Amino acid sequence: MTNELTTTVEVIRVLGGIKAVAALTNRTPGAAWNWTKFSTFPSDTYVAMQEGLAKLGHSAPSSLWRMASAAQPEKDANAESPPCPY
């Protein structure tokens, strides 16, 4: 069972703190410390941090890296699809 984290501070704490996150993402400790003051991480740290979290049994929403998830519109089974305008 994974535990979903919802803030940058929680993610950094679970991954072992500022120095561990800096090493994991190949950034300086100062840069990693700055992330505690923001609501999101740089998007190019997504894969490394998600892999680190998964190894520890945790996860975090992609929105913490400013990643948009695909919207799944609800489809009415009886509704007709609009014609393609092209």
N, C-alpha and C positions, 0 to 999 in steps of 0.2 A: 504494500500500500504506500502510495506516495503522499507526501505532505506538501500542499501547494503554498508557496511563499508569495506574499503580495507586495513587498516593498524592497527597495534596493538595500536597505539596512539589514533586513532579514536574510537576503541572499548572501550578502557579504559575510555575515556572521556564520551562516551554515557552511559556507565554503572555506572557513578557517580564518577569516579576518582580512584586514587590508593587505598585508604582505603576501598572503597566500593568493588572494585574488589578483594582485599585481603580477605575480609570477605566472599564474594561470593564463592571464590575458596578455602577457608580454608588455606590460605598462609599468610606469613608475608607481611607487606607493602613494606619491602625491596625487597622481591622477585617480587611482583607486579610491583614495580618501575623498576626493571631490564628489564621487558618485554617491556618497552617503548624504549629500546635500541636495541631490536631484531626485526626481521621481522616476527617472529612466536611466538606463545604461546606453553607451554607444552601441549601435546595431552590429558593429563588426566584432563584438564580444559575445554575441548570442550563442554560437555553436560551442565554444569552449566552456562557457558558464553553464549551459544546459547539460552538456556532457558531465561536467563536474557535479552538478546537482543530482543527475540521474544515478551516478555511482554511489551517492549518499542516500538514495531513496527519497529525494525531494524533486519538486518541479516548481516552475514559476511561469506565469502567463507570458506569452510572446509580447504582450503590450508593454512589459517592463523594458523592452528593447525597441519600442516604437514600431513594432511589427503589427501590421493589420492582419486580422484573420479573415478568411473568406466568409462572407455572409451566406447563410443557407436560407433563402426565402422559402416560406411555407407555400406549398403548391396545393391548390384545390383540385382534386381529382376530376371534378366535373367542369372545370374551367377550360376554355379553349386557349391555346397559345396564340398570341398576337402574330399576325403575318410578319415575316421578315421584310423590313423596308428596303432591302438591297437586292 
